[in-house]
Each structure stands twice: as structure tokens, then as C-alpha cells.
Amino acid sequence: MRGRTFWRTVTVDRSNMLERFFELLEAEHVRFCLIDGQALNAYVDPVVSLDLDVVIASNQLAAVESLLRGQFEVEPFPHSLNISERDSDLRVQIQLDPRYSVFLERSTVREVLGLRLPVAAIEDLLQGKVWAVQDVTRRGSKRQKDLADIARILERHEHLRSAVPADVLARLI
């Protein structure tokens, strides 16, 4: 089964939300890149998730939000803008934390979900995971997943070990 077909099956995406979301960004020349789990799948052995995390250029966020509201369900949260649709289990989360905006500059186009998409650099993905693990306001289960993602990165990219703080390294198995 090809990447896009697998993704559509897992997310029960009967509305082609994934393609429509990216087509909208492309048509409007929106600068974006994938971050978090699906982005990691471009660098390490993939893990299945219904989430698709994206960072968008901050100067384009307001216009993009308006465009998205015309086609999808949009729900604002303190640190993200969540996009969904009735006929899809896909959950797009646009990261609003300004620390992630620099990830755009170092992103490269890679194969993800059967599509060629801009993906944050592996070093930036690791940094995002470290921020997430150290965020005591996140649910414990989320922080455990973030630790597992750091372990996945380090298994494949050992040279990045020095970028992980000692307190985080001590929590890895």
C-alpha cells in the first residue's frame, strides 16, 4: 500500500482533507513546514498518527486562518489552531508558538505520506521535542511520547545526542 493510500485509510479521510489542505496552502503561496510526528517520519522509522503538525509563517497566519475557516472546521487553542473536517479523522494542528517560526528557514522538501512536502530539519525537530518534554503543563502521556520520539531520533542520528539536555537524556531508556 502506498503512503498516501495508507494515510487516507488510517485517517478515514473520505473528503481528501490532506490534499485539500496542502492545495490551499500552495495556491496561496503560504510558507509552511511539517513538524513533530509526521515530520519525524521523514527521518526515522515511521509511526502512525492521526495528527499532522505544521508551522506557518507568522505574517501569513491571519490570512490562512480566514481561508481555512471557509473550507474546514477551525478551533483555536492557546498554542495551536486545530483544523478538522467531519468526513476525516485527520487532525491538522498549526503551531502558534513563535519559537517554531525559525524552523521554516532550515526546512527541506522530503517524502512524507506519499507527498513531497517541506519538512523541518532533524535538528529542529529534536529541539521541538526537547521543548515538549520539558513543558510541565503537557499531559504526562504526551511527554512520554515525546521522550520516545527523542529516542527514535538518537537511534538514527547519534551525532545529535549532544543537543539533548542531560536531564532529558537521563530519562531515556
KOLTOR-447860 format. One record per residue (C-alpha): residue in one letter; residue number from 1; z negated, x negated, y. Coordinates in Angstrom, 1 decimal. Example, Ala and Ser with C-alpha at 12.3 -4.5 7.8 and 13.67 -1.06 7.14 Angstrom:
REM residues 2
<r=a	k=1	z=-7.8	x=-12.3	y=-4.5>
<r=s	k=2	z=-7.1	x=-13.7	y=-1.1>
***
This chain:
REM residues 173
<r=m	k=1	z=0.0	x=0.0	y=0.0>
<r=r	k=2	z=0.9	x=-1.4	y=3.4>
<r=g	k=3	z=-1.6	x=-1.9	y=6.2>
<r=r	k=4	z=-0.7	x=1.0	y=8.4>
<r=t	k=5	z=-0.4	x=3.4	y=5.4>
<r=f	k=6	z=-3.8	x=2.3	y=4.1>
<r=w	k=7	z=-5.4	x=2.7	y=7.6>
<r=r	k=8	z=-3.8	x=6.1	y=8.1>
<r=t	k=9	z=-5.2	x=7.2	y=4.7>
<r=v	k=10	z=-8.7	x=5.8	y=5.2>
<r=t	k=11	z=-8.9	x=7.4	y=8.7>
<r=v	k=12	z=-7.3	x=10.6	y=7.6>
<r=d	k=13	z=-5.1	x=10.1	y=10.6>
<r=r	k=14	z=-2.8	x=13.2	y=10.4>
<r=s	k=15	z=-2.0	x=13.0	y=14.1>
<r=n	k=16	z=-0.8	x=9.4	y=14.2>
<r=m	k=17	z=-3.6	x=8.7	y=16.7>
<r=l	k=18	z=-3.4	x=5.0	y=16.1>
<r=e	k=19	z=0.3	x=4.7	y=17.0>
<r=r	k=20	z=0.0	x=7.1	y=19.9>
<r=f	k=21	z=-3.0	x=5.3	y=21.4>
<r=f	k=22	z=-1.1	x=1.9	y=21.4>
<r=e	k=23	z=2.2	x=3.5	y=22.6>
<r=l	k=24	z=0.3	x=4.9	y=25.6>
<r=l	k=25	z=-1.2	x=1.5	y=26.4>
<r=e	k=26	z=2.2	x=-0.2	y=26.0>
<r=a	k=27	z=4.1	x=2.4	y=28.1>
<r=e	k=28	z=1.6	x=1.9	y=30.9>
<r=h	k=29	z=1.6	x=-1.9	y=30.6>
<r=v	k=30	z=-2.1	x=-1.9	y=30.0>
<r=r	k=31	z=-3.7	x=-5.3	y=29.3>
<r=f	k=32	z=-5.9	x=-5.0	y=26.3>
<r=c	k=33	z=-7.0	x=-6.7	y=23.1>
<r=l	k=34	z=-8.8	x=-5.8	y=19.9>
<r=i	k=35	z=-12.4	x=-6.9	y=19.5>
<r=d	k=36	z=-15.1	x=-6.5	y=16.8>
<r=g	k=37	z=-14.4	x=-5.5	y=13.2>
<r=q	k=38	z=-10.6	x=-4.8	y=13.2>
<r=a	k=39	z=-10.0	x=-7.9	y=15.2>
<r=l	k=40	z=-12.1	x=-9.9	y=12.8>
<r=n	k=41	z=-9.8	x=-8.6	y=10.0>
<r=a	k=42	z=-7.0	x=-10.7	y=11.6>
<r=y	k=43	z=-9.0	x=-13.9	y=10.9>
<r=v	k=44	z=-11.1	x=-13.3	y=7.8>
<r=d	k=45	z=-11.0	x=-11.2	y=4.7>
<r=p	k=46	z=-10.7	x=-7.6	y=5.8>
<r=v	k=47	z=-13.4	x=-5.0	y=5.7>
<r=v	k=48	z=-12.6	x=-1.3	y=6.0>
<r=s	k=49	z=-13.9	x=0.6	y=9.1>
<r=l	k=50	z=-13.1	x=3.8	y=10.9>
<r=d	k=51	z=-13.7	x=2.1	y=14.2>
<r=l	k=52	z=-11.2	x=0.4	y=16.4>
<r=d	k=53	z=-12.8	x=-1.6	y=19.3>
<r=v	k=54	z=-10.8	x=-2.5	y=22.3>
<r=v	k=55	z=-11.3	x=-4.2	y=25.7>
<r=i	k=56	z=-9.1	x=-3.2	y=28.6>
<r=a	k=57	z=-8.5	x=-5.0	y=31.9>
<r=s	k=58	z=-11.2	x=-3.7	y=34.2>
<r=n	k=59	z=-8.8	x=-3.0	y=37.0>
<r=q	k=60	z=-6.9	x=-0.6	y=34.7>
<r=l	k=61	z=-9.8	x=1.3	y=33.1>
<r=a	k=62	z=-9.9	x=4.3	y=35.5>
<r=a	k=63	z=-6.2	x=4.9	y=35.2>
<r=v	k=64	z=-6.3	x=4.5	y=31.4>
<r=e	k=65	z=-9.3	x=6.9	y=31.1>
<r=s	k=66	z=-7.3	x=9.5	y=33.0>
<r=l	k=67	z=-4.2	x=9.1	y=30.8>
<r=l	k=68	z=-6.3	x=9.2	y=27.6>
<r=r	k=69	z=-8.0	x=12.4	y=28.7>
<r=g	k=70	z=-4.6	x=14.1	y=28.8>
<r=q	k=71	z=-4.0	x=13.3	y=25.1>
<r=f	k=72	z=-7.3	x=12.7	y=23.3>
<r=e	k=73	z=-11.0	x=13.7	y=23.4>
<r=v	k=74	z=-12.8	x=11.2	y=25.6>
<r=e	k=75	z=-16.6	x=10.8	y=25.6>
<r=p	k=76	z=-18.3	x=8.3	y=28.0>
<r=f	k=77	z=-21.3	x=6.3	y=26.8>
<r=p	k=78	z=-23.3	x=3.7	y=28.8>
<r=h	k=79	z=-21.3	x=0.7	y=27.2>
<r=s	k=80	z=-18.2	x=2.3	y=25.9>
<r=l	k=81	z=-15.6	x=5.0	y=26.3>
<r=n	k=82	z=-15.1	x=6.7	y=22.9>
<r=i	k=83	z=-11.7	x=8.2	y=22.1>
<r=s	k=84	z=-11.1	x=10.6	y=19.2>
<r=e	k=85	z=-9.0	x=13.5	y=18.0>
<r=r	k=86	z=-9.6	x=16.5	y=15.8>
<r=d	k=87	z=-6.9	x=15.5	y=13.2>
<r=s	k=88	z=-8.1	x=11.9	y=12.8>
<r=d	k=89	z=-11.3	x=10.2	y=11.6>
<r=l	k=90	z=-10.3	x=7.2	y=13.7>
<r=r	k=91	z=-12.8	x=6.3	y=16.4>
<r=v	k=92	z=-11.5	x=4.1	y=19.3>
<r=q	k=93	z=-14.2	x=2.6	y=21.3>
<r=i	k=94	z=-13.2	x=1.0	y=24.6>
<r=q	k=95	z=-15.8	x=-1.6	y=25.5>
<r=l	k=96	z=-17.1	x=-1.4	y=29.1>
<r=d	k=97	z=-19.4	x=-4.4	y=29.1>
<r=p	k=98	z=-17.9	x=-6.7	y=31.7>
<r=r	k=99	z=-18.7	x=-9.8	y=29.6>
<r=y	k=100	z=-15.8	x=-8.9	y=27.3>
<r=s	k=101	z=-13.1	x=-8.9	y=30.0>
<r=v	k=102	z=-12.6	x=-12.7	y=29.7>
<r=f	k=103	z=-11.6	x=-12.1	y=26.0>
<r=l	k=104	z=-8.2	x=-10.9	y=27.4>
<r=e	k=105	z=-7.3	x=-14.3	y=28.7>
<r=r	k=106	z=-7.5	x=-16.0	y=25.3>
<r=s	k=107	z=-6.2	x=-13.2	y=23.1>
<r=t	k=108	z=-3.1	x=-13.7	y=20.9>
<r=v	k=109	z=-0.8	x=-11.3	y=19.1>
<r=r	k=110	z=-1.7	x=-11.1	y=15.4>
<r=e	k=111	z=-1.0	x=-8.8	y=12.5>
<r=v	k=112	z=-3.7	x=-6.1	y=12.2>
<r=l	k=113	z=-3.4	x=-2.7	y=10.5>
<r=g	k=114	z=0.3	x=-3.3	y=9.9>
<r=l	k=115	z=0.9	x=-3.7	y=13.6>
<r=r	k=116	z=1.3	x=-6.8	y=15.8>
<r=l	k=117	z=-1.4	x=-6.4	y=18.4>
<r=p	k=118	z=-3.3	x=-8.6	y=20.9>
<r=v	k=119	z=-6.5	x=-9.8	y=19.3>
<r=a	k=120	z=-9.4	x=-11.7	y=20.9>
<r=a	k=121	z=-9.7	x=-15.4	y=19.9>
<r=i	k=122	z=-12.0	x=-16.0	y=17.0>
<r=e	k=123	z=-14.4	x=-17.9	y=19.2>
<r=d	k=124	z=-14.7	x=-14.9	y=21.5>
<r=l	k=125	z=-15.2	x=-12.5	y=18.5>
<r=l	k=126	z=-18.1	x=-14.8	y=17.4>
<r=q	k=127	z=-19.6	x=-14.7	y=20.8>
<r=g	k=128	z=-19.4	x=-10.9	y=20.9>
<r=k	k=129	z=-21.1	x=-10.7	y=17.5>
<r=v	k=130	z=-23.9	x=-13.0	y=18.7>
<r=w	k=131	z=-24.4	x=-10.8	y=21.8>
<r=a	k=132	z=-24.6	x=-7.8	y=19.5>
<r=v	k=133	z=-27.1	x=-9.4	y=17.1>
<r=q	k=134	z=-29.4	x=-10.4	y=20.0>
<r=d	k=135	z=-29.2	x=-6.9	y=21.6>
<r=v	k=136	z=-32.6	x=-5.4	y=20.5>
<r=t	k=137	z=-31.5	x=-2.0	y=21.8>
<r=r	k=138	z=-28.9	x=-1.7	y=19.0>
<r=r	k=139	z=-29.8	x=0.1	y=15.8>
<r=g	k=140	z=-31.1	x=-2.3	y=13.1>
<r=s	k=141	z=-28.3	x=-1.3	y=10.7>
<r=k	k=142	z=-25.6	x=-2.3	y=13.3>
<r=r	k=143	z=-27.3	x=-5.6	y=13.9>
<r=q	k=144	z=-27.3	x=-6.3	y=10.2>
<r=k	k=145	z=-23.6	x=-5.6	y=10.1>
<r=d	k=146	z=-23.1	x=-8.0	y=13.0>
<r=l	k=147	z=-25.0	x=-10.7	y=11.1>
<r=a	k=148	z=-22.8	x=-10.1	y=8.1>
<r=d	k=149	z=-19.7	x=-10.5	y=10.4>
<r=i	k=150	z=-21.1	x=-13.8	y=11.7>
<r=a	k=151	z=-21.5	x=-15.0	y=8.1>
<r=r	k=152	z=-17.8	x=-13.9	y=7.4>
<r=i	k=153	z=-16.6	x=-15.9	y=10.4>
<r=l	k=154	z=-18.6	x=-19.0	y=9.5>
<r=e	k=155	z=-17.4	x=-18.9	y=5.8>
<r=r	k=156	z=-13.8	x=-19.2	y=7.0>
<r=h	k=157	z=-14.4	x=-21.1	y=10.3>
<r=e	k=158	z=-17.2	x=-23.5	y=9.6>
<r=h	k=159	z=-16.4	x=-25.5	y=12.8>
<r=l	k=160	z=-17.8	x=-22.6	y=14.8>
<r=r	k=161	z=-21.4	x=-23.0	y=13.4>
<r=s	k=162	z=-22.5	x=-25.0	y=16.5>
<r=a	k=163	z=-21.6	x=-21.9	y=18.7>
<r=v	k=164	z=-24.3	x=-19.8	y=16.9>
<r=p	k=165	z=-27.8	x=-20.0	y=18.3>
<r=a	k=166	z=-30.4	x=-21.3	y=16.0>
<r=d	k=167	z=-32.4	x=-18.1	y=15.9>
<r=v	k=168	z=-29.3	x=-16.2	y=14.7>
<r=l	k=169	z=-28.4	x=-18.9	y=12.1>
<r=a	k=170	z=-31.9	x=-18.7	y=10.7>
<r=r	k=171	z=-31.3	x=-15.0	y=10.0>
<r=l	k=172	z=-28.2	x=-15.7	y=7.9>
<r=i	k=173	z=-28.4	x=-15.8	y=4.1>
***
